Structure formats: structure tokens, C-alpha cells
Amino acid sequence: MMTYDDDRGRVLLFGGAGQEETFGDFWSLDAHGWTRLSESGGPPARNSGVLVFDSRRKRAVLFGGRGGAEPLRDTWEWDGTRWMSVATNGPAPGIHTVAAFDRQRGVAVLFVPLLAAGKLVRPFQAETWLWDGHTWTKAPGKSPEDCLANGMAVDEASGAVMLLTGRFGPSEYGVPFAGSDLWTWTGSGWQRVSDAPAVSEPFFSTIAPAGKSGGLLLFDGYAGKAAGVTWRWDGRAWSEVSRTGPSARNVHVMSYDRERDRVVLFGGGVGQHRLGDTWEWDGRAWTERR
């Protein structure tokens, strides 16, 4: 789980998983490198949750994830000094959950594909929820159906909240993958914007703001390739911009560092092998951060 703290000019990273354990580590990244932050009294260890920064209230918001066999539905906030448990109800636990902060409307937007008896069941159903700092509210309108989320991010130029989803064919989950769609949040529902690159299944792909000039950056880490493929959305069309940089991987996380105008990618894995590397995109190429 990764987000950008634009009040303090740093990237925040929480949790994760190794081969046999789940972490509750909390870290920040700035121009000087990674720094471990206090985690005493904070959220229990987990992975696969969401972390967004509420720029209106200057707090990081964490929701859900998995700390073991059962999915979690708790909500925590970090005020720059300490964690606070702020809700234990709201959205139902899900999988492939993504979120972003809608700066125009002052709410966190969460897209959560629903589970039935602890599993995904076709056709996939999803809900959209909004967090205003006090209460979770189910958003009006229908959410995109029979798809799973690849990522959600805010276009730095327009302020639009963008959602990338993956479609599947008539067979069971994941086989075959049938394509991707890009959506924008209108405040009352989702509006489809365009087709997206034929990226691999969810868990292998995610998006982040591309930079101050606007658009989105998509990294597809499909493990069947020697290296990941990077795409950019300029507000009108997608273009492939790189086939070098981070190696093939899944469950990686990305965030945009507004202070340094860089996209940061961290971790992920291939099979049972877990990665702990950090990469940065400067608008032209990826560089591994040592």
C-alpha cells in the first residue's frame, strides 16, 4: 500500500507480505531515501489494502486488506505523528480493492469488487464507497460490472479520479483475459473513457499519475515477459513508452512523488520470490534507486 503525503513531501508505504509472513511496517521515502516510521499502536500487519492521502485534512487513510485468512474492513488514519482507528464498518471486505483521493470533492473514493462466501464469483460485482473523514457512504449509481480493478489514480492536471479495470472472457476468472477499460469518476458514478492497453491480469498492472503535465503512467509487470512494459495516457490516447526498467513482477505498488516529479514503484514478486527494489520514472526512463 503506497500513497503520497503532499503535506510533508514524501511517499508513504505500509505493510506487505513475504513468502510466509505479513508485515505491519510503515515507511516514508523522500530525496534522502527510505525512513522507517513509528508503528506502535498502529494497524495490524496486512497486505492488499489501500492507502490514500486526504489532502484536505492532511491525513493518510488506510482501509482493509488481509492480515491472514480473513479479509479486513477496518479504517485507520495517520496524522503525521500517530495512527488512529476511526471505523470498523463500512465497505464489505473485497479483493483487488483500489482507492484515490478526490481533491475536487474532498472525499476518498474506493472501488471494491465483492466476495461471495469469501471468493470471487462471476459475474463480478463491485461497489464504490466514499470516505469523508467521518463516515463511509455507498456511492450512488452502478459501478463497472464483471471486471476487476488494476488501479486508481488522480490526473495531476485535471484532478480527475481515474480507474483502470480488466475484463474477462466467458470462462472462469482470469482465463482468458479480454482487455482493459479506463473510467473517470463523475461524483455520482463512473463514466467509461476509453479502451486501455491489453495489459495482463489484475495484480500484474497498476497506474499512477504520470507527472505535473497530467496523464497516467501504467506499468504492466506480466511475469511471462523478461521485463515490464510501461504505458502513458496523455488524456486522449495510450502510447507505449518503455520496455526497460523494472523486471517482470506482480503485486507491486506505485505512487507519484509531487515534490520531485517522479513516479515511484516498489516491490512485488514473481512466484514465491519477493522483491524489495525501488524504481523511479522521471518522464523518460526508469532508474533503480539504490
Secondary structure, 3 states (H helix, E strand, C coil): CEEEECCCCEEEEEEEECCCCEEEEEEEEECCEEEECCCCCCCCCCECCEEEEECCCCEEEEEEEECCCCEEEEEEEECCCCEEEEECCCCCCECCCEEEEECCCCEEEEEEEECECCECCCCCCEEEEEECCCCEEECCCCCCCCEEEEEEEECCCCCCEEEEEEEECCCCCCCCEEEEEEEEECCCCEEEEEEECCCCCCCCEEEEECCCCCCEEEEECCCCCCECEEEEECCCCEEEEECCCCECCECCEEEEECCCCEEEEEEEEECCEEEEEEEEECCCCEEEEC
